[in-house]
Amino acid sequence: MASKSAWPIFFISGFGLIGLPLIGCYLAGQPFAQYLEFPPKKRYVVHAPFSMWAFFCFFLFILLIIGLLVAGGRRRPGLPRKSIASRHRPFPWWGWTALAGCPIFWILAWTRFPWFAPLQPHTFFPLWFSFIVLINAICHYRSGRCMLIHRRTYFVSLFFISAGFWWFFEYLNRFVQNWYYTGSEYPPLTYFLLATLSFSTVLPAVLGMRDLIRTFSFFEVRYHGFAPQPPGNTRRFAWSSLLLASAGLAGIGVWPDLLFPLLWVSPLLVITSLQRLSGRPHVFSTAGAGDWRPVVSAALAALVCGFFWEMWNFYSLARWTYSVPLVHRFQVFEMPLLGYAGYLPFGLECALVGNLIEAPGQADSS
């Protein structure tokens, strides 16, 4: 679990991230009741229609960020590009079980067999649990290590932390209403328990995929060994980021059409800014030192998982739909094309939480 030194930041940022949107709505004179409805059913945010100009501006900005991630930085002169030896092991038996489970639960999620009707809305967890076990098996096959076998306490703890982690984003979504759930109606307690079970798979999936990406030698070679970046005025930058991100979170319920992207960006900026101000390592620390692997692998892992989330959601009975202002066009499954960019900062937030709850020295060496 999280070291003692990490808990103050965890709690301070948690209270701030929860309270800031409510403070903004209070100052704007908006009622609280609509944001605290549970289960969430009502749609009270009327989103702006599609705007080609907004789409183009968002697209250019996202392209710039992706370009920076792809480029990584300037490689140190004369640094050799070392290759990583393959360490393949026999594919584990439990991996074969998961490999069989994925298509079985996929078929059950997308079909409507009469005999399966009572369980039809509940395919999300077994499908994603099979996927999580499968990516751990592939990781074990490629590198000889995986969370499920070699970091079991951490692996199990991710399921519990993941549920609360995603409930926080469900809370923020009440202020912008960018996604909605359909296909099932339950009393509040049943809804909470079933949703919590599904939400528990988020962190294990993303962080497992991150570990799998790190087993590929081309990735390790491409994003390691860059020239360190000059630190500049770290405290001034951290204070600026903290204030801007906090103001953005306070405003998402007041201007949801303009500030909806901050749902994904602001939590990352708030926590990393607090870590910078307290002198603790943060999710971008290694990039500043010339090692971009943790940053890029986490962002890419969430994007890969995002593709599977959206694909498997498409024909499921219990599913989610989107309503994104200004850029809701060119859907890939249910998700508008530019919406996939939200998975990039989300991956970093998954890595950030994973780092907070990871005991020192527990991580695999790479």
C-alpha positions, 0 to 999 in steps of 0.5 A: 500500500501507499507509503506514509509519506504519500498519504498526505498528498493523497488525502489533500488532493482527494478532498480538493478534487472532490470539493472544487467542482462543488465550490464552483457550482455553489459560487455560480448559484447552481443547485447541488442536488442534480450532481448528487443524484444516485444512481445517475439518471437525469440529463440536465446538461445541454451540450453545444452542437458540433463545431468544425472550428473547435474540432480542428483546434482540438485536433491540432493540439492533440496532434502536438501532444502526440508528436511530443510523446512520439519524439520523446526528446533529444537523445544523448550524443554517442549513447548506444542503442542497446538491444534487449534479449528475449527471455521467453518462457513457456506460456502458463496454463492459466494464460490458456484459460484466460485466452479461452475466456476472452472470446467466450465472454465476448460472444456472450456480451454481444449476443442475446441467447434466451438462456443467458438473459438473466446474466446478460447485463453482467458480462463486463467483469468476467470479460475484463478479468479474463483480459487482465489475466491474459495480458499478465500471462503474455507478460510472463511469457515474454519477460518471465515476470508479471504482477499476478505471479510476482507482485500478488499483493500489489495486483490484488490491491489494484482491484480495490483501489481501482473501484474508488479511482473510477468512482471519482471520474463518475463523480466528475462526469456528473458536472459535464455529463459526457457519458451515460449508462444504458441497458440496466435498471437497479436499486441504488445499492445493487447499482453501486455493488455491480458498478464497483465490481466493473470499475475494479478492473480499470487499474489492473488492466491499464497497469498490466498493459503498461507492463506488457508494453515494456517487454518489447525491446523496440519500445525500451530502446526508443524511449530510454537514454534521452538528454535530461531536461533543464529543471527551470523554476520548478516551484513556480511552474508547479504553483501555476499548474496547481492554480490553473488546474484547480480553477478549471475543476471549479469551473467544469460544472459552470462551463461544461462545454468549454472545460470538459477536457479538464475532467481528464487533465486537471486531476493529473496536474493537481496531484503532480503539482503537489508532489513537485511542491513537496519535493517528492517524485512524480509521474514526469520525474523520469522524463525530466531525467531522460527516461520517457518509458514510464510516461509513454508506456502508461499513456499508450497502455490506456489508449490500447485498453480504451480501444478494447473498452469501446469495442467490447462496449459497442454491442453489449446490453449494459453499455455506455453512450457519449455526448461530447460538446463541439467535437462529437463526430467521426465515432469509432464505436461509440466514442467520438474520434477526438475523445480517444485523446482523453485516454492519454492523460488518463493512463498517466493518472493510472500510473500515478495512483499505481505509484502512490500505492506501491511500496518502495522496492516492490516494482519490477526492475526493467 
